[in-house]
Amino acid sequence: MTPLRRWWTKKYQKSPNSEEYKGYTLFDLLTEFFEDYYSNEPSKMKDLDLPFSPTGDPMVDKWEREIEQGLTPDIMEDPPKEVS
């Protein structure tokens, strides 16, 4: 059994023969695995050493810079008026 398959079956307590598992693509499995991993180990994000790449959205760029500094951004801080 592959590590991703083992992780998924342990997390959901379902058979890898289930329709739910069969509906996953490799990309889906990898994405969900790393979401779980970095949610449980946020300090490991610093080890990725990814360069900052501006998105063009000032709020998202601010959050990305805060994450890069090891801070947890407040995503509800000063939301645009159309969101409030």
N, CA, C and O of each residue as an XYZ file, in Angstrom:
336
protein
N       0.859     -1.176      0.000
C       0.000      0.000      0.000
C       0.899      1.231      0.000
O       1.862      1.313      0.763
N       0.573      2.178     -0.859
C       1.370      3.400     -0.942
C       1.147      4.261      0.300
O       0.105      4.153      0.947
N       2.109      5.110      0.634
C       1.925      5.985      1.807
C       0.686      6.881      1.705
O      -0.005      7.083      2.704
N       0.394      7.418      0.524
C      -0.793      8.276      0.386
C      -2.068      7.470      0.604
O      -3.002      7.937      1.256
N      -2.100      6.289      0.071
C      -3.276      5.426      0.243
C      -3.452      5.058      1.712
O      -4.569      5.058      2.229
N      -2.349      4.747      2.378
C      -2.390      4.409      3.801
C      -2.873      5.604      4.623
O      -3.702      5.451      5.520
N      -2.348      6.802      4.312
C      -2.760      8.019      5.020
C      -4.266      8.238      4.854
O      -4.966      8.495      5.833
N      -4.766      8.137      3.611
C      -6.172      8.397      3.334
C      -7.067      7.402      4.067
O      -8.048      7.799      4.695
N      -6.740      6.119      3.993
C      -7.587      5.100      4.633
C      -7.584      5.267      6.151
O      -8.606      5.049      6.803
N      -6.448      5.649      6.710
C      -6.382      5.873      8.168
C      -7.200      7.109      8.544
O      -7.928      7.089      9.536
N      -7.087      8.175      7.769
C      -7.794      9.422      8.074
C      -9.305      9.233      8.019
O     -10.015      9.666      8.926
N      -9.799      8.594      6.971
C     -11.238      8.474      6.768
C     -11.832      7.153      7.242
O     -13.050      6.979      7.238
N     -10.967      6.220      7.653
C     -11.439      4.912      8.107
C     -12.352      4.265      7.064
O     -13.415      3.733      7.382
N     -11.908      4.327      5.826
C     -12.655      3.739      4.713
C     -11.700      2.890      3.884
O     -10.481      3.058      3.922
N     -12.288      1.994      3.153
C     -11.510      1.110      2.287
C     -10.994      1.867      1.066
O     -11.677      2.746      0.541
N      -9.787      1.523      0.617
C      -9.312      2.115     -0.635
C     -10.111      1.611     -1.839
O      -9.935      2.099     -2.956
N     -10.975      0.648     -1.608
C     -11.859      0.165     -2.671
C     -13.171      0.935     -2.704
O     -14.025      0.680     -3.553
N     -13.332      1.885     -1.772
C     -14.578      2.659     -1.717
C     -14.675      3.588     -2.927
O     -13.665      3.984     -3.509
N     -15.903      3.921     -3.288
C     -16.129      4.835     -4.407
C     -15.539      6.209     -4.102
O     -15.057      6.901     -4.999
N     -15.581      6.596     -2.825
C     -15.030      7.897     -2.433
C     -13.536      7.952     -2.739
O     -13.054      8.911     -3.343
N     -12.805      6.918     -2.319
C     -11.364      6.894     -2.593
C     -11.098      6.854     -4.099
O     -10.209      7.547     -4.593
N     -11.853      6.059     -4.813
C     -11.650      5.928     -6.253
C     -11.932      7.235     -6.992
O     -11.462      7.430     -8.113
N     -12.694      8.122     -6.369
C     -12.991      9.413     -6.977
C     -11.846     10.410     -6.871
O     -11.869     11.449     -7.530
N     -10.849     10.106     -6.051
C      -9.703     11.002     -5.873
C      -8.711     10.837     -7.022
O      -8.470      9.728     -7.500
N      -8.147     11.947     -7.449
C      -7.008     11.894     -8.369
C      -5.746     11.971     -7.512
O      -5.823     12.275     -6.322
N      -4.605     11.700     -8.099
C      -3.343     11.812     -7.370
C      -3.161     13.247     -6.875
O      -2.697     13.471     -5.757
N      -3.528     14.210     -7.712
C      -3.423     15.616     -7.315
C      -4.298     15.899     -6.093
O      -3.868     16.587     -5.168
N      -5.529     15.368     -6.087
C      -6.432     15.545     -4.941
C      -5.808     14.981     -3.673
O      -5.822     15.627     -2.625
N      -5.259     13.769     -3.773
C      -4.638     13.133     -2.608
C      -3.460     13.944     -2.092
O      -3.343     14.184     -0.890
N      -2.591     14.364     -2.995
C      -1.427     15.149     -2.581
C      -1.836     16.475     -1.953
O      -1.288     16.878     -0.927
N      -2.792     17.145     -2.568
C      -3.251     18.426     -2.040
C      -3.808     18.257     -0.631
O      -3.447     19.006      0.277
N      -4.674     17.290     -0.452
C      -5.283     17.080      0.863
C      -4.245     16.627      1.893
O      -4.296     17.039      3.052
N      -3.313     15.783      1.470
C      -2.261     15.343      2.386
C      -1.456     16.533      2.890
O      -1.254     16.676      4.096
N      -0.993     17.391      1.978
C      -0.169     18.523      2.400
C      -0.977     19.574      3.162
O      -0.426     20.255      4.027
N      -2.256     19.720      2.865
C      -3.104     20.606      3.671
C      -3.131     20.105      5.111
O      -2.974     20.891      6.045
N      -3.328     18.811      5.293
C      -3.329     18.226      6.641
C      -1.970     18.384      7.303
O      -1.876     18.813      8.453
N      -0.927     18.038      6.575
C       0.423     18.082      7.134
C       0.774     19.482      7.630
O       1.214     19.649      8.768
N       0.581     20.485      6.779
C       0.967     21.840      7.171
C      -0.017     22.477      8.146
O       0.341     23.428      8.840
N      -1.248     21.974      8.215
C      -2.170     22.439      9.252
C      -1.713     21.949     10.614
O      -1.843     22.657     11.613
N      -1.181     20.742     10.651
C      -0.701     20.160     11.903
C       0.723     20.576     12.234
O       1.130     20.495     13.393
N       1.481     21.014     11.254
C       2.886     21.399     11.440
C       3.161     22.754     10.780
O       3.979     22.833      9.863
N       2.485     23.829     11.236
C       2.646     25.113     10.543
C       4.085     25.635     10.538
O       4.468     26.371      9.629
N       4.874     25.266     11.528
C       6.256     25.740     11.562
C       7.070     25.185     10.396
O       8.088     25.771     10.027
N       6.647     24.074      9.814
C       7.363     23.476      8.689
C       7.221     24.314      7.422
O       8.014     24.162      6.493
N       6.220     25.198      7.372
C       6.044     26.056      6.205
C       7.275     26.929      5.992
O       7.634     27.239      4.856
N       7.917     27.324      7.083
C       9.108     28.170      6.975
C      10.229     27.438      6.259
O      11.043     28.060      5.576
N      10.276     26.115      6.411
C      11.335     25.319      5.802
C      11.202     25.213      4.290
O      12.142     24.786      3.620
N      10.053     25.592      3.742
C       9.854     25.473      2.304
C      10.717     26.457      1.519
O      11.090     26.185      0.378
N      11.034     27.593      2.125
C      11.875     28.608      1.497
C      11.349     29.001      0.110
O      12.095     29.036     -0.868
N      10.054     29.292      0.053
C       9.452     29.730     -1.198
C       9.575     31.245     -1.324
O       9.345     31.967     -0.353
N       9.932     31.731     -2.503
C      10.035     33.189     -2.668
C       8.650     33.821     -2.674
O       7.675     33.209     -3.109
N       8.580     35.053     -2.184
C       7.314     35.781     -2.215
C       7.001     36.128     -3.657
O       7.851     36.637     -4.388
N       5.788     35.850     -4.048
C       5.351     36.144     -5.411
C       4.059     36.944     -5.325
O       3.011     36.380     -5.012
N       4.112     38.247     -5.596
C       2.919     39.082     -5.469
C       1.770     38.577     -6.344
O       1.969     38.155     -7.484
N       0.565     38.631     -5.778
C      -0.624     38.202     -6.514
C      -1.303     39.370     -7.207
O      -2.099     39.182     -8.127
N      -0.979     40.589     -6.756
C      -1.657     41.767     -7.293
C      -2.807     42.211     -6.402
O      -3.322     43.319     -6.552
N      -3.209     41.347     -5.474
C      -4.260     41.688     -4.512
C      -3.563     42.140     -3.234
O      -2.874     41.341     -2.600
N      -3.727     43.413     -2.837
C      -2.992     43.924     -1.680
C      -3.253     43.142     -0.388
O      -2.336     42.939      0.408
N      -4.498     42.705     -0.181
C      -4.809     41.952      1.045
C      -4.098     40.593      1.046
O      -3.472     40.213      2.035
N      -4.201     39.873     -0.064
C      -3.571     38.554     -0.154
C      -2.059     38.693     -0.039
O      -1.417     37.887      0.634
N      -1.485     39.695     -0.681
C      -0.043     39.910     -0.585
C       0.375     40.193      0.854
O       1.416     39.717      1.305
N      -0.439     40.971      1.576
C      -0.147     41.264      2.990
C      -0.171     39.965      3.794
O       0.718     39.719      4.609
N      -1.200     39.126      3.562
C      -1.288     37.859      4.294
C      -0.096     36.963      3.973
O       0.450     36.310      4.863
N       0.306     36.931      2.714
C       1.448     36.096      2.324
C       2.726     36.563      3.016
O       3.526     35.739      3.458
N       2.921     37.871      3.113
C       4.109     38.387      3.798
C       4.069     38.032      5.291
O       5.094     37.688      5.879
N       2.882     38.117      5.893
C       2.752     37.758      7.308
C       3.055     36.271      7.522
O       3.747     35.905      8.472
N       2.541     35.433      6.648
C       2.815     33.997      6.752
C       4.311     33.738      6.614
O       4.877     32.923      7.342
N       4.945     34.435      5.677
C       6.384     34.287      5.462
C       7.168     34.644      6.725
O       8.235     34.085      6.977
N       6.633     35.576      7.517
C       7.287     35.999      8.759
C       6.933     35.092      9.934
O       7.389     35.321     11.055
N       6.126     34.069      9.685
C       5.746     33.152     10.751
C       4.533     33.602     11.538
O       4.227     33.033     12.586
N       3.832     34.625     11.041
C       2.642     35.134     11.707
C       1.392     34.469     11.137
O       1.410     33.956     10.018
N       0.328     34.479     11.897
C      -0.959     33.998     11.401
C      -1.774     35.216     11.013
O      -2.145     36.015     11.873
N      -2.057     35.367      9.729
C      -2.791     36.568      9.295
C      -4.237     36.552      9.768
O      -4.856     35.496      9.895
N      -4.758     37.743     10.026
C      -6.165     37.900     10.387
C      -6.908     38.168      9.085
O      -6.938     39.298      8.597
N      -7.505     37.118      8.527
C      -8.120     37.275      7.209
C      -9.402     38.090      7.240
O      -9.930     38.447      6.186
N      -9.909     38.390      8.423
C     -11.098     39.235      8.528
C     -10.743     40.680      8.881
O     -11.631     41.504      9.098
N      -9.467     40.982      8.937
C      -9.020     42.323      9.225
C      -9.312     43.237      8.036
O      -8.817     43.010      6.932
N     -10.098     44.242      8.265
C     -10.422     45.232      7.231
C     -10.824     44.588      5.907
O     -10.195     44.843      4.880
N     -11.880     43.745      5.922
C     -12.289     43.167      4.633
C     -12.832     44.266      3.720
O     -13.333     45.280      4.206
N     -12.736     44.075      2.413
C     -13.292     45.081      1.495
C     -14.786     45.284      1.791
O     -15.469     44.357      2.225
N     -15.273     46.476      1.557
C     -16.649     46.828      1.907
C     -17.683     45.893      1.289
O     -18.712     45.621      1.908
N     -17.427     45.393      0.072
C     -18.395     44.491     -0.565
C     -18.472     43.135      0.128
O     -19.415     42.378     -0.102
N     -17.481     42.815      0.984
C     -17.477     41.546      1.717
C     -18.132     41.700      3.081
O     -18.726     40.751      3.592
N     -18.030     42.887      3.677
C     -18.541     43.112      5.033
C     -20.045     43.004      5.098
O     -20.630     43.168      6.168
